[in-house]
Amino acid sequence: MTIRKARRLALKAQLLASTRLPKGIEGAARAIEHLGYVQLDTIAVIERAHHHTLWTRVPGYEPRMLDRLLAERRVFEFWGHAASYLPMTDFRFYRRRMTASPRWERWARDHRPLMDAVLDRVRKEGPLGTSDFEHQGKRRGSWWDWKPAKTALETLHTMGLLMVAQRRNFQRIFDLTERILPEDVDTTEPDDAEIARFAVRRCLRAHGLATARQMKDHIWIAAQTHINAAVAELLDSGELTRVAVGDDDGYYALTRTFASRSRPAAPEVHILSPFDNLVIQRPRLRALFGLDYTLECYVPAPKRRHGYFVLPVLYGDEFIARLDPKVERSTRAFHVRRLSFEPGFKDGEASLPALARKLADFARFNGADTVELHVVTPARWKPLLRRELTASI
């Protein structure tokens, strides 16, 4: 298939084209189930990444909806691609990672009294967070100091003995797994082959098509070395189809993907988080969409090209710009510190009205009432964008 057709297939699978989810919490639940994970992040110059990712796809999404899904035990927190919200129905496929973690097992063995004491406190007192262990060192001895207790909580979580019960001011509050895990959730541990087949299907459902390397990078799960065997098995059974994108014949897709034909959707604007599922695999992003993207908050300030927390801007099936935003919460202002259009961008008259509407919507999602437009490159697009913004706010 052509690169353009491959992009459209990927965007549809990512719920970014011609796919309409239910509004609100049910849409959020469906999005997490379909994507397989939504990555968490702590950076808060705008609304955090996990909320941003869901807002991009779910009509009427609000951050409280994700808190409710966690409280209702429909999702859980664990390591997916990184720290992520995951569908509770997938819990069993993460058991291997919980029960086979040599690094954490060594730490647990070396700090067994602390581990037992922290676990006992949670058992007796109910859900606790790291702040509940502060200042303990003065009363109970140095091994109750905050940092070791924090590591103990994280270790117990990684080993599956604790789960996140809720977030309180973004702090994780842990409780015993047996008090959180719904009774009807399957907890049988699959073997390597089953985990690998799960990983392949999960990736292809979420991305539409992928190479074996991209399947391994989709969710960092146990049995990574069995992915190639799973691909061969599912290819032989007819569940997978090999796909050539341009000259690259290393892609695969679920065969059922080709059962339904859909017309290309009208182009939409999407402002994406750096941790969005479409963006997070940088080599895939470069191969399919031609976008060479770096999150520059980890780059020294003098070496940044586009800004601190840059968001890729998608129009239709092409990335047209990079946005460096910041929300000033005290004044409820959304600052477009820099908007850099990609080289060769020409379709401003068609795309800028849609971009202005999306910027206004994004500002409202971030609790802002106004949009302040600062640097735009090339500068010739700034007057048109400012005019469209004035009409959209």
C-alpha positions in Angstrom: 0.0 0.0 0.0 1.0 3.6 -0.4 2.4 5.6 2.5 -0.7 7.7 2.6 -3.0 4.7 2.8 -0.8 3.3 5.6 -1.1 6.6 7.5 -4.9 6.6 7.2 -5.0 3.0 8.4 -2.9 3.9 11.4 -4.9 7.0 12.2 -8.2 5.1 12.1 -6.8 2.4 14.4 -5.6 5.2 16.8 -9.1 6.6 17.0 -8.0 9.8 15.3 -9.9 9.5 12.0 -13.5 8.6 11.1 -14.0 6.9 14.5 -16.6 8.2 16.9 -16.4 7.1 20.6 -19.3 7.5 23.0 -19.2 10.7 25.0 -17.7 10.9 28.5 -16.7 8.1 30.7 -17.8 5.2 28.5 -15.8 6.7 25.7 -12.8 7.0 27.9 -13.2 3.3 28.9 -13.5 2.3 25.3 -10.4 4.3 24.3 -8.2 2.6 26.9 -9.5 -0.8 26.1 -8.9 -0.2 22.4 -5.5 1.4 22.7 -4.3 -1.1 25.3 -2.7 1.6 27.5 -2.7 5.3 28.1 0.7 6.6 29.4 1.0 8.7 32.5 3.3 11.6 32.9 4.0 14.2 35.6 4.8 17.3 33.5 2.1 19.9 34.2 2.8 23.0 32.1 -0.5 22.0 30.5 -3.0 19.3 31.5 -1.1 16.0 32.1 -0.4 13.6 29.3 -2.9 10.9 30.2 -5.8 13.3 30.3 -4.6 15.0 27.1 -4.4 11.7 25.2 -8.0 10.8 26.2 -9.3 14.4 25.5 -7.9 14.1 22.0 -10.1 11.1 21.3 -13.1 11.2 23.6 -15.9 13.8 23.1 -16.6 15.6 26.4 -13.7 14.1 28.3 -12.9 15.5 31.7 -10.0 14.4 34.0 -12.4 13.3 36.8 -13.6 10.5 34.4 -10.2 8.7 34.6 -10.3 9.0 38.4 -13.7 7.4 38.3 -12.6 4.5 36.1 -9.8 3.8 38.5 -12.2 3.9 41.5 -14.6 1.6 39.7 -11.7 -0.9 39.0 -12.2 -0.7 35.3 -8.6 0.3 34.8 -5.4 -0.2 36.8 -2.0 1.4 37.0 1.0 -0.6 36.0 3.9 -0.6 33.6 2.6 -0.7 30.0 4.7 1.2 27.5 5.8 3.0 30.6 3.7 4.0 33.7 0.2 3.6 32.3 -3.5 3.2 32.8 -4.4 -0.3 31.5 -7.7 -2.2 31.0 -8.5 -4.3 34.0 -9.4 -7.1 31.6 -5.7 -7.3 30.6 -4.5 -7.8 34.2 -3.4 -11.5 33.8 -1.0 -10.6 31.0 1.0 -8.5 33.4 1.3 -11.1 36.1 4.6 -12.4 34.7 6.2 -9.0 34.9 5.0 -8.8 38.5 6.2 -12.2 39.6 9.5 -12.2 37.6 11.4 -9.1 38.4 14.9 -9.9 39.6 15.9 -6.3 40.3 12.9 -5.7 42.6 13.1 -9.2 44.2 16.7 -8.5 45.2 15.7 -5.2 46.8 12.8 -6.9 48.6 15.2 -9.6 50.0 17.6 -7.0 51.2 14.9 -4.9 52.9 12.6 -7.7 54.1 11.8 -6.1 57.5 10.8 -2.8 55.9 8.7 -4.5 53.2 6.8 -6.5 55.8 6.3 -3.5 58.0 5.0 -1.3 55.1 2.7 -4.1 53.9 1.4 -4.7 57.4 0.6 -1.0 57.8 -1.5 -1.0 54.6 -3.2 -4.2 55.7 -4.2 -2.7 59.1 -4.8 0.9 58.2 -6.1 0.7 54.7 -5.0 2.7 51.6 -1.8 4.7 52.2 0.5 6.9 50.1 4.1 7.9 50.5 3.2 11.0 52.6 1.8 8.7 55.2 5.4 7.5 55.9 7.0 10.9 56.2 8.6 11.8 59.6 8.4 8.2 60.7 12.2 8.1 61.2 12.1 10.1 64.4 9.8 7.6 66.1 10.6 4.2 64.7 14.2 4.1 63.6 16.1 5.1 60.5 14.7 2.3 58.2 11.3 4.1 58.5 12.7 7.2 56.7 10.6 8.4 53.9 12.8 7.4 50.9 13.2 3.7 51.8 9.5 3.5 52.6 8.6 5.1 49.3 10.8 2.5 47.5 9.1 -0.2 49.5 5.7 0.9 48.3 6.8 1.1 44.7 8.5 -2.4 45.0 5.3 -3.9 46.5 3.3 -2.4 43.7 5.7 -3.6 41.0 5.6 -7.1 42.5 1.8 -7.1 42.4 1.2 -7.1 46.1 -0.2 -3.6 46.1 -2.3 -1.7 43.6 -3.1 1.9 43.1 -6.5 2.6 44.8 -6.7 6.3 43.8 -4.7 9.4 43.0 -4.8 12.2 45.6 -3.3 15.4 44.3 -1.6 13.1 41.8 0.0 11.1 44.6 -0.6 7.4 44.3 -2.5 5.8 47.2 -1.9 2.1 47.5 -4.0 -0.8 48.9 -3.7 -4.6 49.0 -4.2 -6.2 45.6 -6.8 -8.6 47.0 -8.9 -5.6 48.2 -8.8 -3.9 44.8 -8.8 -6.6 42.1 -12.5 -7.4 41.1 -13.5 -11.0 41.9 -14.4 -11.8 38.3 -11.0 -10.8 36.9 -9.0 -13.7 35.4 -5.7 -14.0 37.3 -4.3 -17.1 35.7 -0.8 -16.5 34.4 -0.4 -17.2 30.7 2.7 -18.8 29.2 5.2 -17.0 27.0 3.5 -17.9 23.8 0.1 -16.6 24.9 1.6 -13.4 26.2 3.4 -12.8 22.9 0.2 -13.4 20.9 -1.6 -11.0 23.2 1.2 -8.4 22.6 1.0 -8.8 18.8 -2.8 -8.5 18.7 -2.8 -5.5 21.1 -0.3 -3.6 19.0 -2.0 -4.2 15.7 -5.5 -3.4 17.0 -4.1 -0.1 18.3 -1.9 0.8 15.4 -3.4 -0.8 12.4 -0.1 -2.1 11.1 3.3 -2.5 12.6 6.7 -4.2 12.2 7.8 -6.9 14.6 10.2 -4.3 16.2 7.3 -1.9 16.7 5.2 -4.7 18.3 7.9 -5.2 20.9 8.0 -1.5 21.6 4.2 -1.1 21.9 3.9 -2.6 25.4 7.0 -3.5 27.4 5.7 -6.8 28.6 7.2 -10.2 29.4 8.0 -12.7 26.6 9.4 -10.0 24.2 11.7 -12.6 22.7 8.7 -14.7 21.6 7.1 -11.9 19.5 8.7 -13.1 16.2 7.4 -16.7 16.8 4.0 -15.3 17.6 4.0 -13.3 14.3 5.0 -16.4 12.3 2.3 -18.5 14.0 -0.5 -15.9 13.4 0.7 -15.4 9.9 0.4 -19.1 9.2 -3.1 -19.3 10.6 -4.2 -16.4 8.5 -4.9 -14.1 11.4 -2.2 -11.8 10.2 -1.4 -10.4 6.7 2.0 -9.2 5.6 1.9 -5.7 4.3 4.3 -3.7 2.1 4.3 0.0 2.8 6.1 1.5 -0.2 9.3 -0.5 -0.5 9.2 -1.7 3.1 7.6 -5.2 3.3 8.2 -5.7 7.0 4.8 -4.6 8.2 1.9 -6.8 9.4 -1.8 -6.2 10.0 -4.7 -8.1 11.4 -6.4 -9.7 8.3 -9.8 -8.6 9.5 -8.6 -5.0 9.0 -9.1 -5.3 5.3 -12.7 -6.7 5.6 -14.3 -3.2 5.8 -13.6 -0.4 3.4 -14.0 3.2 4.4 -13.7 6.4 2.5 -11.0 8.9 3.7 -12.3 11.1 6.4 -12.4 14.9 6.1 -9.2 16.3 7.6 -9.2 17.1 11.2 -6.7 18.9 13.5 -5.3 17.1 16.5 -2.9 18.6 19.0 -1.0 15.6 20.4 0.8 15.0 23.6 4.5 14.0 23.4 3.4 10.8 25.2 0.4 10.1 22.9 0.2 6.5 21.6 0.6 7.7 18.0 3.7 9.8 18.8 5.6 7.8 21.5 7.4 5.4 19.1 9.7 8.0 17.5 11.2 5.7 14.8 7.7 4.6 13.7 6.6 8.2 13.6 9.5 9.1 11.4 9.0 6.1 9.1 5.3 6.5 8.5 4.7 10.2 8.9 8.1 11.7 8.2 8.3 13.6 11.5 11.6 13.7 13.2 10.5 14.7 16.7 12.3 15.2 20.0 10.8 16.2 23.3 13.0 19.1 24.2 12.3 19.5 27.9 15.1 17.0 28.3 17.4 19.1 26.1 19.5 22.0 27.6 17.6 25.3 27.0 20.3 26.8 24.6 20.0 23.7 22.3 16.2 23.7 22.0 14.9 24.3 18.5 11.1 24.4 19.1 10.5 24.9 22.9 10.3 23.2 26.2 7.2 21.0 25.9 6.4 20.8 22.2 3.2 19.2 20.9 3.0 17.9 17.4 0.1 19.2 15.4 -1.6 16.8 13.0 -3.9 17.9 10.1 -5.5 15.1 8.2 -2.6 12.6 7.8 0.2 15.1 7.9 2.0 16.8 10.7 1.9 20.5 9.9 3.3 22.3 13.0 4.9 22.1 16.5 3.3 23.9 19.4 5.1 25.1 22.6 2.3 25.9 25.1 2.0 27.0 28.7 -1.0 27.5 30.8 -0.9 30.4 33.3 -3.5 29.2 35.8 -3.6 32.3 37.9 -4.8 34.4 34.9 -6.5 31.5 33.1 -4.5 32.3 30.0 -3.2 29.8 27.4 0.1 30.9 26.0 1.2 29.8 22.5 4.8 30.6 23.2 5.9 29.3 19.9 4.1 27.8 16.9 6.5 26.4 14.3 5.0 25.3 11.0 6.8 22.4 9.2 9.0 23.2 6.2 6.9 23.2 3.0 3.6 24.0 4.8 1.4 25.8 2.3 -2.2 25.0 3.1 -2.8 27.7 5.7 -6.1 29.0 4.3 -7.6 25.5 4.6 -6.1 24.4 7.8 -5.7 27.5 10.0 -9.4 28.0 10.8 -9.6 24.4 12.0 -6.3 24.9 14.0 -7.7 28.0 15.6 -10.9 26.2 16.7 -8.8 23.3 18.1 -6.5 25.8 20.0 -9.6 27.4 21.5 -11.0 24.1 22.5 -7.6 23.0 23.9 -7.3 26.2 25.9 -10.8 25.6 27.5 -9.8 22.0 28.3 -6.8 23.4 30.1 -8.9 25.8 32.2 -8.1 28.9 30.2 -10.4 31.6 28.9 -7.9 33.4 26.6 -5.3 32.4 24.0 -2.1 34.5 23.8 -0.3 34.1 20.5 3.4 34.9 20.7 5.9 33.7 18.2 4.7 32.1 14.9 7.1 30.9 12.2 6.9 31.6 9.4 5.5 34.9 10.6 3.2 35.4 7.6 0.7 32.9 9.1 0.3 34.9 12.4 -2.3 37.5 11.2 -4.6 34.9 9.7 -4.3 32.6 12.8 -4.9 35.5 15.1 -8.0 36.5 13.2 -9.4 33.0 13.3 -8.6 32.7 17.0 -10.5 35.9 17.8 -13.5 34.3 16.0 -13.2 31.0 17.9 -12.8 32.1 21.5 
